[in-house]
Amino acid sequence: MGIFFEFEADFVNSLRCIPMQVRYKLDTCGIKLKLSDWNHMTLIERENLFELPCDTEAEITSYRKYLQQLILQRTGIPATSLSIEPHPTWMDSTNVPVSLQEKVQEIGVTLTLQQWVDLTPLQRFVLIKLSRSGHENQNFPRAIAEFHLV
């Protein structure tokens, strides 16, 4: 079963935005999904993308094929592929990314290596994604609090 975060509570019932769990799967399977493409999908299709597993090689391949077909069916345009990071930073529990350290310091928080280790890969993914420049960062402090890092 997928995970919704508390900071996503304002849209989980309608799934009007792409949940972090789905974003994690998108990076895992190497497909770009625009919000406009997401909005062309039915609620059931969005729920499927949230619930379908995407961990093993077979699941990743299946998820990718399903998503490619769904995007083509709903938009008439083939899905855009993304390169898949062979060693994503959120899977590395031994190093806190410098950019993330800088972002947490901006809000007056210190993130220790032990706190980083204690996070799940999905939580690490969330923090990295929410801390990037150009991203709407209103959920970053909320995620920090939800993950008990303050």
Secondary structure, DSSP 8 states (H G I E B T S, - for coil): -----GGGTTTTTTT-S--HHHHHHHHHHTEE--HHHHHHS-HHHHHHHHHS---SHHHHHHHHHHHHHHHHHHHSS--EE----SS-GGG-TT---HHHHHHHHHTT----HHHHHHS-HHHHHHHHHHHSTTS-TTHHHHHHHHTT--
